[in-house]
């Protein structure tokens, strides 16, 4: 094992990315698990809760508008260190909240800090991982999101029942400081990393994309003029709302519509997120397997996405079945499909982008997801309060097919114009 790791340090980098996503999502999910508790203790109503989680999305959107350019210009090491320090302090400060307005302000700043996580991961992946391994490596990073969501319900419920809800925010937020220390000690570019052997450095550098770069500076508006980037922007605009619904609302759905107690949430609400972890790995591994066997990488990534999109209308069944265990099983499978979709969408975006600007393009795409998620979250809060969850699940069943058509049209338009993203 030691000899393997000495020649494959890039997998340790992948493991570090996994813990970045795990801790960031653990911070986010703490609020979701405590949604009903905060309603009882601070009087945070469902509508006010939707404002709080939307503030996080707005903060993320503000961050995405400049995070990519900061990372591309200053490098991942320093820019991410500052970001994780900010979000960890703010995560701990959630323990001092006295009402929904204070929570809203804290979530806004938390979103601003955490907006650096995914563009940083894309930048690191492009620098460290050869194309033939990227689907699986991005899956490992993405899997950390829902491992955090798997851990959050039992951990947060235990801390809340054993101590109180404020201790839950302190404990989960403090993990970010441990991540910061590991990041500063271990991370560097492969060209300079002290632990990378000459043979592995050669594998990494030869496996990088060689997309030419036609400009030195980018902006959000400039990138959005390119049809492929615009396609990725709107693809995430529609489908990130799906992920955000299950991250923000799933525990509350089980409590209000399926009669789960807080203790039952701790015991079972992690299961759908475990399904997502399986989806990340299988979705990335399948498309990588196809690439290694000679299938064009775009065709491989899109093929997995199309299968996932065609199965998403299962949400209509999940919300209507009477048996809670069957609903839980269906939601778990749906989240597996969503994870496979997300892994291949992000990998496809990375592989369509010059390495020097990958963080900027990923951030622009994520901005689309944040805008769509903000709108859908506000609407979700109102719809749930008025008529319940059935219309929300119904609408979510068809967003992926719509997004797939938009993404495909953007890529075809770019191909017909014979443009690289750098020509935007």
C-alpha positions as CSV (number, residue, x, y, z in Angstrom):
1,X,0.0,0.0,0.0
2,X,2.8,2.4,0.9
3,X,4.5,1.8,-2.4
4,X,1.2,2.3,-4.3
5,X,0.6,5.6,-2.6
6,X,4.2,6.8,-3.3
7,X,3.4,6.4,-7.0
8,X,-0.2,7.6,-6.8
9,X,-0.2,10.7,-4.7
10,X,-3.0,12.0,-6.8
11,X,-5.3,9.7,-5.0
12,X,-4.4,11.3,-1.7
13,X,-5.3,14.6,-3.3
14,X,-8.6,13.1,-4.3
15,X,-9.1,12.0,-0.7
16,X,-8.4,15.5,0.4
17,X,-11.1,16.8,-2.0
18,X,-13.5,14.2,-0.5
19,X,-13.0,15.7,2.9
20,X,-13.5,19.2,1.6
21,X,-16.9,18.3,0.3
22,X,-17.8,16.2,3.3
23,X,-17.1,19.0,5.8
24,X,-18.8,21.7,3.7
25,X,-22.0,19.7,3.4
26,X,-21.9,18.6,7.0
27,X,-22.0,22.4,7.8
28,X,-24.9,22.9,5.4
29,X,-26.9,19.9,6.5
30,X,-26.8,20.7,10.2
31,X,-29.4,23.4,9.6
32,X,-31.6,21.1,7.6
33,X,-31.7,18.4,10.3
34,X,-32.6,21.1,12.9
35,X,-35.3,22.8,10.8
36,X,-38.2,21.7,12.9
37,X,-36.2,22.1,16.1
38,X,-35.5,25.8,15.2
39,X,-39.2,26.2,14.5
40,X,-39.9,25.1,18.0
41,X,-37.1,27.0,19.8
42,X,-36.7,30.1,17.7
43,X,-40.0,30.3,16.0
44,X,-38.6,29.8,12.4
45,X,-41.6,29.1,10.2
46,X,-41.4,27.1,6.9
47,X,-41.6,30.4,5.0
48,X,-38.8,32.0,7.1
49,X,-36.8,28.8,6.7
50,X,-37.0,29.1,2.9
51,X,-35.7,32.7,3.3
52,X,-32.8,31.5,5.4
53,X,-31.7,28.7,2.9
54,X,-32.2,31.1,0.0
55,X,-29.8,33.5,1.7
56,X,-27.2,30.7,1.6
57,X,-27.8,30.4,-2.2
58,X,-27.6,34.2,-2.7
59,X,-24.2,34.2,-0.8
60,X,-23.1,31.3,-3.0
61,X,-24.2,33.2,-6.1
62,X,-22.3,36.3,-5.1
63,X,-19.2,34.1,-4.5
64,X,-19.5,32.3,-7.8
65,X,-19.4,35.6,-9.6
66,X,-15.8,36.1,-8.6
67,X,-14.5,33.0,-6.9
68,X,-13.4,31.3,-10.1
69,X,-11.4,34.3,-11.3
70,X,-9.7,34.6,-7.8
71,X,-8.8,30.9,-7.9
72,X,-7.5,31.0,-11.5
73,X,-5.5,34.0,-10.7
74,X,-4.1,33.4,-7.2
75,X,-4.1,29.6,-7.2
76,X,-6.1,27.1,-5.2
77,X,-3.8,26.9,-2.2
78,X,-4.1,30.4,-0.8
79,X,-7.6,31.3,-2.0
80,X,-9.2,28.2,-0.6
81,X,-7.4,28.5,2.7
82,X,-9.0,32.0,3.2
83,X,-12.4,30.7,2.2
84,X,-12.4,27.7,4.5
85,X,-11.3,29.9,7.4
86,X,-14.2,32.3,6.8
87,X,-16.9,29.6,6.5
88,X,-15.7,27.7,9.5
89,X,-15.9,30.8,11.7
90,X,-19.4,31.5,10.4
91,X,-20.5,27.9,10.9
92,X,-19.6,28.1,14.6
93,X,-21.3,31.4,14.9
94,X,-24.6,29.8,14.0
95,X,-24.7,28.7,17.6
96,X,-25.4,32.3,18.7
97,X,-28.4,32.8,16.4
98,X,-31.5,34.3,18.1
99,X,-34.0,34.2,15.3
100,X,-34.4,33.8,11.5
101,X,-32.9,37.1,10.6
102,X,-29.6,36.3,12.4
103,X,-29.6,32.9,10.7
104,X,-30.2,34.5,7.4
105,X,-27.2,36.8,7.7
106,X,-25.0,33.9,8.8
107,X,-26.1,31.6,6.0
108,X,-25.4,34.4,3.5
109,X,-21.8,34.6,4.6
110,X,-21.5,30.8,4.9
111,X,-22.6,30.6,1.2
112,X,-20.0,33.2,0.2
113,X,-17.2,31.2,1.8
114,X,-18.3,27.8,0.6
115,X,-18.7,29.0,-3.0
116,X,-14.9,28.5,-3.3
117,X,-15.1,24.7,-2.6
118,X,-16.3,23.3,-5.9
119,X,-14.3,25.6,-8.2
120,X,-11.3,24.8,-6.2
121,X,-11.9,21.1,-6.6
122,X,-12.3,21.5,-10.3
123,X,-9.0,23.4,-10.5
124,X,-7.2,20.8,-8.4
125,X,-8.7,17.9,-10.5
126,X,-7.6,19.5,-13.7
127,X,-4.0,20.0,-12.3
128,X,-3.6,16.5,-10.8
129,X,-5.8,14.0,-12.5
130,X,-5.5,12.6,-16.1
131,X,-8.6,12.6,-18.2
132,X,-9.1,8.8,-18.1
133,X,-9.5,9.0,-14.2
134,X,-11.5,12.2,-13.8
135,X,-15.0,10.8,-13.8
136,X,-14.2,8.6,-10.8
137,X,-12.1,11.2,-9.0
138,X,-14.9,13.8,-9.4
139,X,-17.3,11.2,-8.1
140,X,-15.2,10.8,-5.0
141,X,-15.2,14.5,-4.4
142,X,-19.0,14.7,-5.0
143,X,-19.5,11.6,-2.8
144,X,-18.2,13.6,0.1
145,X,-21.2,15.9,-0.2
146,X,-23.6,13.2,0.7
147,X,-21.4,11.4,3.1
148,X,-21.6,14.6,5.0
149,X,-25.4,14.4,4.6
150,X,-25.3,10.7,5.8
151,X,-23.3,11.6,8.9
152,X,-25.3,14.8,9.7
153,X,-28.7,13.3,10.8
154,X,-27.3,10.8,13.4
155,X,-24.5,13.2,14.6
156,X,-26.6,16.3,14.8
157,X,-29.5,14.5,16.4
158,X,-27.2,12.9,19.0
159,X,-25.5,16.2,19.8
160,X,-28.9,17.9,20.1
161,X,-30.5,15.3,22.3
162,X,-27.3,14.9,24.4
163,X,-26.5,18.6,24.7
164,X,-28.5,21.1,22.7
165,X,-28.8,22.4,19.1
166,X,-26.2,25.1,19.6
167,X,-23.5,22.6,20.4
168,X,-24.4,20.9,17.1
169,X,-23.4,24.0,15.2
170,X,-20.2,24.4,17.2
171,X,-19.1,20.8,16.7
172,X,-19.7,20.6,13.0
173,X,-18.3,24.1,12.3
174,X,-15.1,23.4,14.2
175,X,-14.2,20.6,11.8
176,X,-13.4,23.2,9.2
177,X,-10.3,24.4,11.1
178,X,-8.9,20.8,11.1
179,X,-9.4,20.8,7.3
180,X,-7.6,24.1,7.0
181,X,-4.5,22.8,8.8
182,X,-4.4,19.7,6.6
183,X,-4.9,21.7,3.4
184,X,-2.0,24.1,4.2
185,X,0.3,21.3,5.2
186,X,-0.4,18.9,2.3
187,X,-1.6,20.7,-0.8
188,X,0.5,22.1,-3.6
189,X,0.6,21.9,-7.4
190,X,2.1,18.7,-8.8
191,X,5.0,20.5,-10.4
192,X,6.2,21.6,-6.9
193,X,4.7,19.0,-4.5
194,X,7.5,17.5,-2.4
195,X,5.9,14.1,-2.2
196,X,5.3,13.4,-5.9
197,X,7.7,11.0,-7.6
198,X,9.2,11.8,-11.0
199,X,7.3,9.0,-12.6
200,X,3.9,10.1,-11.2
201,X,4.6,13.7,-12.1
202,X,5.2,12.6,-15.7
203,X,1.9,10.7,-15.7
204,X,0.0,13.7,-14.4
205,X,1.5,16.2,-16.8
206,X,1.1,14.0,-19.8
207,X,-2.5,13.3,-18.9
208,X,-3.5,17.0,-18.7
209,X,-5.7,18.7,-21.3
210,X,-3.8,20.7,-23.9
211,X,-6.7,23.1,-24.9
212,X,-5.2,26.3,-26.2
213,X,-5.9,29.5,-24.3
214,X,-6.8,32.6,-26.4
215,X,-7.1,35.2,-23.6
216,X,-5.7,36.1,-20.3
217,X,-8.8,37.5,-18.5
218,X,-12.4,36.3,-18.4
219,X,-15.6,37.6,-17.0
220,X,-19.0,36.0,-16.3
221,X,-20.7,37.9,-19.1
222,X,-18.0,37.1,-21.6
223,X,-18.1,33.4,-20.8
224,X,-21.9,33.4,-21.0
225,X,-21.7,34.5,-24.7
226,X,-20.3,31.1,-25.5
227,X,-23.1,28.6,-26.3
228,X,-21.5,25.7,-24.5
229,X,-21.0,27.7,-21.3
230,X,-24.5,29.0,-21.6
231,X,-25.8,25.5,-22.0
232,X,-24.0,24.4,-18.8
233,X,-25.3,27.5,-17.0
234,X,-28.9,26.6,-17.8
235,X,-28.4,22.9,-17.2
236,X,-27.5,23.6,-13.6
237,X,-30.1,26.3,-13.4
238,X,-32.7,23.6,-13.7
239,X,-31.1,20.5,-12.1
240,X,-29.3,22.0,-9.1
241,X,-32.8,22.8,-7.7
242,X,-33.3,19.1,-7.5
243,X,-30.3,18.5,-5.4
244,X,-31.0,21.6,-3.2
245,X,-34.6,20.4,-2.6
246,X,-33.4,17.1,-1.1
247,X,-30.6,18.7,0.9
248,X,-32.8,21.5,2.4
249,X,-36.2,19.9,2.6
250,X,-35.9,16.1,2.9
251,X,-35.7,15.8,6.7
252,X,-38.7,18.2,7.1
253,X,-40.6,16.2,4.4
254,X,-40.1,12.9,6.4
255,X,-41.2,14.6,9.6
256,X,-44.3,16.4,8.3
257,X,-45.5,14.0,5.5
258,X,-44.3,10.7,6.7
259,X,-44.7,11.2,10.5
260,X,-41.0,10.6,11.3
261,X,-39.9,11.7,14.7
262,X,-36.6,13.5,15.3
263,X,-35.2,10.2,16.6
264,X,-36.4,8.4,13.4
265,X,-34.7,11.1,11.3
266,X,-31.5,10.3,13.1
267,X,-31.9,6.6,12.3
268,X,-33.2,6.7,8.7
269,X,-32.8,10.1,7.0
270,X,-29.2,9.3,6.0
271,X,-30.3,6.4,3.8
272,X,-31.1,8.5,0.6
273,X,-27.8,10.3,0.9
274,X,-26.0,6.9,1.0
275,X,-27.8,6.2,-2.2
276,X,-26.3,9.4,-3.7
277,X,-22.9,8.2,-2.7
278,X,-23.4,5.0,-4.6
279,X,-24.6,7.0,-7.6
280,X,-21.5,9.3,-7.6
281,X,-19.2,6.3,-7.7
282,X,-21.1,4.2,-10.2
283,X,-21.9,7.2,-12.5
284,X,-18.2,8.3,-12.6
285,X,-16.9,4.7,-12.9
286,X,-19.2,3.8,-15.7
287,X,-18.3,6.8,-17.9
288,X,-14.6,6.3,-17.1
289,X,-14.9,2.7,-18.1
290,X,-16.4,3.7,-21.4
291,X,-13.6,6.3,-22.0
292,X,-10.9,3.7,-21.4
293,X,-12.5,1.4,-24.0
294,X,-12.4,4.0,-26.7
295,X,-15.7,5.8,-26.4
296,X,-15.5,9.5,-26.9
297,X,-15.5,11.2,-23.4
298,X,-18.4,13.5,-24.3
299,X,-20.5,10.7,-25.5
300,X,-19.7,8.6,-22.4
301,X,-20.6,11.3,-20.0
302,X,-23.8,12.3,-21.8
303,X,-24.9,8.7,-22.1
304,X,-25.0,8.2,-18.4
305,X,-26.8,11.5,-18.0
306,X,-29.5,10.6,-20.5
307,X,-30.3,7.3,-18.7
308,X,-30.6,9.2,-15.4
309,X,-32.8,11.9,-16.9
310,X,-35.2,9.3,-18.3
311,X,-35.7,7.6,-14.9
312,X,-36.3,10.9,-12.9
313,X,-40.1,10.8,-13.3
314,X,-40.0,8.2,-10.5
315,X,-40.4,11.2,-8.2
316,X,-44.1,11.2,-9.2
317,X,-44.4,7.7,-7.7
318,X,-42.3,8.3,-4.6
319,X,-44.5,11.1,-3.3
320,X,-47.7,9.2,-3.9
321,X,-47.0,5.8,-2.5
322,X,-48.6,5.1,0.9
323,X,-45.9,3.0,2.5
324,X,-43.2,5.1,4.0
325,X,-40.4,2.4,3.5
326,X,-41.3,2.2,-0.2
327,X,-41.1,6.0,-0.5
328,X,-37.8,6.0,1.3
329,X,-36.5,3.4,-1.1
330,X,-37.6,5.3,-4.2
331,X,-36.2,8.5,-3.0
332,X,-32.9,6.7,-2.3
333,X,-32.8,5.4,-5.9
334,X,-33.7,8.9,-7.3
335,X,-30.9,10.4,-5.4
336,X,-28.6,7.8,-6.8
337,X,-29.6,8.9,-10.3
338,X,-29.2,12.6,-9.4
339,X,-25.6,11.9,-8.2
340,X,-24.7,10.0,-11.4
341,X,-26.1,13.0,-13.4
342,X,-24.1,15.5,-11.4
343,X,-20.8,13.6,-11.6
344,X,-20.9,13.4,-15.3
345,X,-22.2,16.9,-15.8
346,X,-19.3,18.5,-13.9
347,X,-16.8,16.1,-15.5
348,X,-18.1,17.1,-18.9
349,X,-17.9,20.8,-18.1
350,X,-14.3,20.4,-16.9
351,X,-13.3,18.5,-20.1
352,X,-14.9,21.2,-22.2
353,X,-12.8,23.9,-20.6
354,X,-9.1,25.1,-20.8
355,X,-7.2,24.2,-17.6
356,X,-6.2,27.8,-17.0
357,X,-9.9,28.9,-16.8
358,X,-11.6,25.8,-15.4
359,X,-12.5,27.4,-12.0
360,X,-14.0,30.4,-13.8
361,X,-16.2,28.2,-16.1
362,X,-17.3,25.9,-13.2
363,X,-18.2,28.9,-11.1
364,X,-20.3,30.4,-13.9
365,X,-22.1,27.1,-14.3
366,X,-22.6,26.9,-10.5
367,X,-24.0,30.5,-10.6
368,X,-26.7,29.2,-12.9
369,X,-27.5,26.4,-10.4
370,X,-27.6,28.9,-7.5
371,X,-30.0,31.3,-9.3
372,X,-32.2,28.4,-10.2
373,X,-32.0,27.0,-6.7
374,X,-32.8,30.3,-5.1
375,X,-35.9,30.8,-7.2
376,X,-37.1,27.2,-6.7
377,X,-36.4,27.3,-2.9
378,X,-38.5,30.4,-2.5
379,X,-41.3,28.8,-4.5
380,X,-40.9,25.5,-2.7
381,X,-41.5,27.2,0.7
382,X,-44.7,28.8,-0.5
383,X,-46.0,25.7,-2.4
384,X,-45.4,23.4,0.6
385,X,-47.1,25.8,2.9
386,X,-50.1,26.1,0.6
387,X,-50.6,22.6,-0.9
388,X,-47.9,20.3,0.4
389,X,-45.1,18.3,-1.3
390,X,-46.9,16.6,-4.2
391,X,-46.6,19.4,-6.8
392,X,-42.9,19.9,-5.9
393,X,-42.0,16.2,-6.5
394,X,-44.1,16.2,-9.7
395,X,-42.3,19.2,-11.2
396,X,-38.9,17.8,-10.3
397,X,-39.5,14.7,-12.3
398,X,-39.1,16.5,-15.6
399,X,-36.3,19.1,-15.1
400,X,-33.5,16.8,-16.2
401,X,-34.9,16.0,-19.6
402,X,-35.4,19.7,-20.2
403,X,-31.9,20.4,-19.0
404,X,-30.4,17.6,-21.1
405,X,-32.0,19.1,-24.3
406,X,-30.6,22.6,-23.4
407,X,-27.1,21.3,-22.7
408,X,-27.0,19.3,-26.0
409,X,-28.2,22.3,-28.0
410,X,-25.4,24.4,-26.5
411,X,-22.7,21.9,-27.3
412,X,-24.0,21.4,-30.8
413,X,-24.0,25.2,-31.3
414,X,-20.4,25.4,-30.1
415,X,-19.4,22.6,-32.4
416,X,-21.1,24.1,-35.4
417,X,-19.3,27.4,-34.8
418,X,-16.0,25.5,-34.4
419,X,-15.2,27.5,-31.3
420,X,-13.4,26.6,-28.2
421,X,-14.6,28.1,-24.9
422,X,-11.6,30.3,-25.0
423,X,-13.0,32.1,-28.1
424,X,-15.9,33.5,-26.1
